[in-house]
Amino acid sequence: MTTTAMTSMLLEVRDITRRFGGLTAVDAVSLAIAPGELVSVIGPNGAGKSTLFNLITGLDTPDAGRVTFDGRDITGTRPERLAALGVARTFQHGRVFGNLSVLDNVLVGAHARLRATRPGWPVFGAVREVLSALVGSPALRREDTALRAEAREIIAGFGERLLPRIDHPTHSLSYANRRRVEIARALALHPRILLLDEPTAGMNETETAEMLVLIQQLKARGLTILLIEHKLDLVMRLSDRVIVLDNGTKIAEGLPRDVRNHPRVIEAYLGHRNVGGAQAVAATAA
Ligand SMILES: Nc1ncnc2c1ncn2[C@@H]1O[C@H](COP(=O)(O)OP(=O)(O)OP(=O)(O)O)[C@@H](O)[C@H]1O
């Protein structure tokens, strides 16, 4: 890759490594994503995909290697700081605030964005909120109304799945809906890159098809997306490029159709016949 091509990348991961005792979960993995690209990371269970996400998003620190976002070294940077820079993620098993409503979960994302863009906001913001409650500042009321309208709009992006439940506590929602709330909250951060860890896990065919459309819409809006996904038909339809991990190392990278037919990919999946998507790759590649 030329220097010009490298500098135009939004996210770059160089030779990143993470060891857990004797196990090297991620072994000198490199990748780069250009603005607006959708890149998927696939691989059998235990390949190192979630660990790689944790290293990129500051939940874990690499033993070696570097992560650069928009030219800035973000290796080991804390998740809150990364959110301020525009790096948002969702989790494999979904993480929402169960006792908060759908709307409030999304407002948490919007407020995190405001805090990030306004130095001193956590303290000053709390004071302002108390003052606002006491004297009802019109400016704060306007801001609150605008945030709520935006959160509602993001929620409406999920069709009728979330809107009728906007005031329900998220613990009362289905698993698939909680996953949607998590994505909505990430979108409220106005991310420049969104990392989605198995967004369709636990979803049926209809729900998976809806998620496909949603991700296509996000991509069409120009959002850069890094996706971990076991459902390979989804990966093949969505991705500009696919990266394949096995035992912590990158064994293939390229266009979806090329990766699907790559001998090492077929071998890796055939070696893990009992995992999600394995048969799909083997069958498609055969
Ligand atoms: N905190 C940890 N401590 C010890 N080992 C870990 C830790 N996190 C992950 N591992 C190990 O690292 C390897 C990679 O795990 P990881 O969860 O990244 O794989 P994955 O590709 O995301 O798998 P899956 O598709 O099942 O989610 C596995 O062998 C896992 O057991």
Ligand as a Chemical Component Dictionary entry (heavy atoms), coordinates in Angstrom:
data_LIG
# 
_chem_comp.id                   LIG 
_chem_comp.type                 NON-POLYMER 
_chem_comp.pdbx_formal_charge   0 
_chem_comp.three_letter_code    LIG 
# 
loop_
_chem_comp_atom.comp_id 
_chem_comp_atom.atom_id 
_chem_comp_atom.alt_atom_id 
_chem_comp_atom.type_symbol 
_chem_comp_atom.charge 
_chem_comp_atom.model_Cartn_x 
_chem_comp_atom.model_Cartn_y 
_chem_comp_atom.model_Cartn_z 
_chem_comp_atom.pdbx_ordinal 
LIG N1  N1  N 0 -10.009 -12.196 29.016 1  
LIG C1  C1  C 0 -9.556  -13.341 28.501 2  
LIG N2  N2  N 0 -8.790  -14.162 29.222 3  
LIG C2  C2  C 0 -8.318  -15.319 28.717 4  
LIG N3  N3  N 0 -8.571  -15.752 27.469 5  
LIG C3  C3  C 0 -9.346  -14.970 26.698 6  
LIG C4  C4  C 0 -9.877  -13.728 27.166 7  
LIG N4  N4  N 0 -10.615 -13.166 26.169 8  
LIG C5  C5  C 0 -10.542 -14.024 25.142 9  
LIG N5  N5  N 0 -9.784  -15.091 25.447 10 
LIG C6  C6  C 0 -9.455  -16.210 24.564 11 
LIG O1  O1  O 0 -8.948  -15.645 23.375 12 
LIG C7  C7  C 0 -9.382  -16.386 22.249 13 
LIG C8  C8  C 0 -10.102 -15.455 21.298 14 
LIG O2  O2  O 0 -11.353 -15.114 21.874 15 
LIG P1  P1  P 0 -12.377 -14.111 21.172 16 
LIG O3  O3  O 0 -13.546 -13.973 22.085 17 
LIG O4  O4  O 0 -11.660 -12.892 20.762 18 
LIG O5  O5  O 0 -12.769 -14.948 19.880 19 
LIG P2  P2  P 0 -13.939 -14.665 18.849 20 
LIG O6  O6  O 0 -13.374 -14.846 17.500 21 
LIG O7  O7  O 0 -14.602 -13.373 19.151 22 
LIG O8  O8  O 0 -14.922 -15.876 19.164 23 
LIG P3  P3  P 0 -16.541 -15.934 19.091 24 
LIG O9  O9  O 0 -16.879 -16.005 17.641 25 
LIG O10 O10 O 0 -16.852 -17.214 19.825 26 
LIG O11 O11 O 0 -17.050 -14.721 19.775 27 
LIG C9  C9  C 0 -10.252 -17.502 22.781 28 
LIG O12 O12 O 0 -9.462  -18.682 22.894 29 
LIG C10 C10 C 0 -10.676 -16.997 24.139 30 
LIG O13 O13 O 0 -10.934 -18.067 25.013 31 
# 
loop_
_chem_comp_bond.comp_id 
_chem_comp_bond.atom_id_1 
_chem_comp_bond.atom_id_2 
_chem_comp_bond.value_order 
_chem_comp_bond.pdbx_ordinal 
LIG N1  C1  SING 1  
LIG C1  N2  SING 2  
LIG C1  C4  DOUB 3  
LIG N2  C2  DOUB 4  
LIG C2  N3  SING 5  
LIG N3  C3  DOUB 6  
LIG C3  C4  SING 7  
LIG C3  N5  SING 8  
LIG C4  N4  SING 9  
LIG N4  C5  DOUB 10 
LIG C5  N5  SING 11 
LIG N5  C6  SING 12 
LIG C6  O1  SING 13 
LIG C6  C10 SING 14 
LIG O1  C7  SING 15 
LIG C7  C8  SING 16 
LIG C7  C9  SING 17 
LIG C8  O2  SING 18 
LIG O2  P1  SING 19 
LIG P1  O3  DOUB 20 
LIG P1  O4  SING 21 
LIG P1  O5  SING 22 
LIG O5  P2  SING 23 
LIG P2  O6  DOUB 24 
LIG P2  O7  SING 25 
LIG P2  O8  SING 26 
LIG O8  P3  SING 27 
LIG P3  O9  DOUB 28 
LIG P3  O10 SING 29 
LIG P3  O11 SING 30 
LIG C9  O12 SING 31 
LIG C9  C10 SING 32 
LIG C10 O13 SING 33 
# 
